[in-house]
Amino acid sequence: MPDVIELNRVGLRFGAQDILREISLRVAHNEFVSIVGPSGSGKTSLLKCVNRLVEPTSGLVSIDGSPARELKVEDLRRSIGYVFQGIGLFPHMSVAENVSITPRLNGADKTATGSLVADLLKLVELPATLAARMPHELSGGQRQRVGIARALAAKPRIMLMDEPFGALDAVTRESLGHSVRRLHQQLSLTTLMVTHDMMEALLLSDRIVVLVDGAIRFDGSPADVLNSTDDVVASLVAVPRRSADRISAMLQQPRSRA
Amino acid sequence: MSEQWRAALALLPEYLGQHVLLSAAALVIATLISLPTALLVASRPTGRTIVLGLARLVQTIPGLALIALFYPILLALSGVTQQRFGFSLPTLGFLPALLALTVFAILPILQNAVLGLTSIAPDVIEASDAVGMTRRQRLTLVDIPLAAPIAMAGLRTSAVWTIGAATLATPVGQTSLGNYIFSGLQTENWVFVLFGCLAAAMLAIVADSLLALVEHGVARRRIRLVIAGVAALAIGVAAAGATGLHRTSTYVIAAKNFSEQFILAELIGQQMRAAGLSSSTKSGLGSAVIFRALAAGDVDVYVDYSGTLWTNVMERSDIPPHKEMLAAITQWMQRERGVKVLGSLGFQNAYGFVMRRQRAQELGISTIADLARHAGQLSFGADLEFTVRPEWQSARSAYNLNFRSIRTYDPTLMYRALMGGEADVISGFTSDGRIAASDLVVLSDPQGAIPPYDALLLVTGARAGDARLLDALKPLVGVINIETMRSANYTVDRDNDKLTPAAAAQIIAKRLTRKDDPPTP
């Protein structure tokens, strides 16, 4: 059985600038892979090569073993969930209309999508009463949950996420992170997530890919990341490690005082 | 006062109906042009700059000039279609007004539609692509619905502009609410001017409110509001169409933009009605436009003056004896333009240099030659066309006239300027009622530099053999003397107790029938 996502020596150039250099990456079924790296390292471009929001200049992207560029681009995108920091809910459509957009593009009529909307809202832990609301009436966290529901509507097997929690407060990030991981298991998704936050990557992923200047610098499990001697990886881990140390120290103090 | 209001109100269905039809047609066509153009250029920065630049350029042309420009354009086009395809285009009335207003109406709609399409948030565009919309789906599901409320706001702006600018359609012969304003200004009938302004403003407010309803409905996605607004607009336009198109008249009478012409057009109309012929009047046309319109058959009948035809149309600079000139004009009109000169009405309305009697006496001026000696200290007020007419060139060189200053005025305001002392001399008209009433003098022309201006009744070539029309008009030939015309003009021009041109025409008609002396054969 082929890997769900396979990038084979993918390169991307804008003018004289190399955005991506010879990226080769395989993501297996139901794997949760995070792409981490400093800003400008090409993370978002790499993600967009998968659903062809960006067309690679060289190399090959395959989905379930077939080259992505040979598929009809709209069909490819409709079969892949896409969630991003900007969320991009359609401001003139209700929550229900936003959520059911992809099935409707695929030809489903409005009556058929009614129960689907209810199921999806439940799946992302939103009350069914939100279906009739307009996007501007929702909080940031609710909006991103609707964004996730929209991405899941066409029952995709792949989920692409670009800084999905970037614009949210810490509490919302945390609870949404849990939901995403749960949905990943529950729906047997294959997830590729871009984040600049190593902590988030460590807590959610099965595997972490570190991208520096458009090339893969490191590829391994969260445990491998923590034990890596690579200086870039170590610097990316330094902040979460210090926070964790400080918090565990604080947690131990009252006990030692007692 | 109430007499004037009643007269204004009686004309409202026709003027308003025509105004609504014209504005609505221009807005619909402008929308049909603007929206596809916006879709085409929104994503192309160069195309966008060019198209918006062009639309903005058009907007800088004054409305009146834009409307006036379409007359020569259509005249030229009409020549081409006549040659190539054997049909001619109407050069006056609805078509030039519609084209000019359409061009004028485009910018706000186009600009807002482009703004609407280009201001869609990048996140929304990214999402549209990511959910797998095709180009067409993105257009219909995202771009158009999001741009629609902004484009609607542009349509509202455009509607208000267009309804205002449509009042300028009057001078090219398209009836509109501007007829109140133009004729009111010429006859100093401020009730008419005010009525025209109020009616146009009210119409603009109503149209704007209904479009606001539609815009609100589009933005809030309330289909009922959209339907209600569109239905109300459609009913309004249909009602206008019913009153505006109902009138079908066989003959078109034209008038230039001053009181005497309005009265004579009414008189001709009354005469034709009495003979069972229906007619409509295009009033407020410019001298150059009106004759070409007659020659082209867009106008059937009007009164022009021998001196104007001689110098402006025939481009003659010599001034032969009176009778020879009339014979030459009649022949030339027949031969060159197929126009039938039915005869002189019996009076002249010449251009003359006019001064206040007291001022003229103080300076010892009674002829243009006397005037030339003092011209260096005097300011001259001319009507809008006199200083570009050949008569002015001829008088100026014959007497070596060099005024201290020259200003041009609307004819009505020109008399005001003379009375108020802003002008010492004006280019008056000898049949003007204000000359006797305000104690003015017309300076004599010993060198004969200004040609005679007999009021000639002209009929277009196509109607030259129309016996019913000619029989209806012939009784007017040779029966209106200068006193009759002056007093009729004064009843319309005076400040108090003024009459409408129609009422003044009725007075002339009564005098014609009361007088039993038969018209000169």
HADDOCK unambig.tbl for C-alpha pairs under 7 A between the chains (distance, minus, plus):
assign (segid A and resid 74 and name CA) (segid B and resid 132 and name CA) 4.35 0.50 0.50
assign (segid A and resid 74 and name CA) (segid B and resid 133 and name CA) 6.27 0.50 0.50
assign (segid A and resid 74 and name CA) (segid B and resid 134 and name CA) 6.44 0.50 0.50
assign (segid A and resid 75 and name CA) (segid B and resid 132 and name CA) 6.69 0.50 0.50
assign (segid A and resid 77 and name CA) (segid B and resid 130 and name CA) 5.91 0.50 0.50
assign (segid A and resid 77 and name CA) (segid B and resid 131 and name CA) 6.02 0.50 0.50
assign (segid A and resid 77 and name CA) (segid B and resid 132 and name CA) 4.86 0.50 0.50
assign (segid A and resid 78 and name CA) (segid B and resid 131 and name CA) 5.51 0.50 0.50
assign (segid A and resid 78 and name CA) (segid B and resid 132 and name CA) 4.94 0.50 0.50
assign (segid A and resid 82 and name CA) (segid B and resid 130 and name CA) 6.36 0.50 0.50
assign (segid A and resid 86 and name CA) (segid B and resid 123 and name CA) 5.47 0.50 0.50
assign (segid A and resid 87 and name CA) (segid B and resid 123 and name CA) 6.85 0.50 0.50
assign (segid A and resid 88 and name CA) (segid B and resid 123 and name CA) 4.56 0.50 0.50
assign (segid A and resid 88 and name CA) (segid B and resid 124 and name CA) 4.39 0.50 0.50
assign (segid A and resid 88 and name CA) (segid B and resid 127 and name CA) 5.25 0.50 0.50
assign (segid A and resid 89 and name CA) (segid B and resid 124 and name CA) 6.41 0.50 0.50
assign (segid A and resid 90 and name CA) (segid B and resid 124 and name CA) 6.09 0.50 0.50
assign (segid A and resid 92 and name CA) (segid B and resid 146 and name CA) 6.86 0.50 0.50
assign (segid A and resid 102 and name CA) (segid B and resid 131 and name CA) 5.95 0.50 0.50
assign (segid A and resid 105 and name CA) (segid B and resid 133 and name CA) 7.00 0.50 0.50
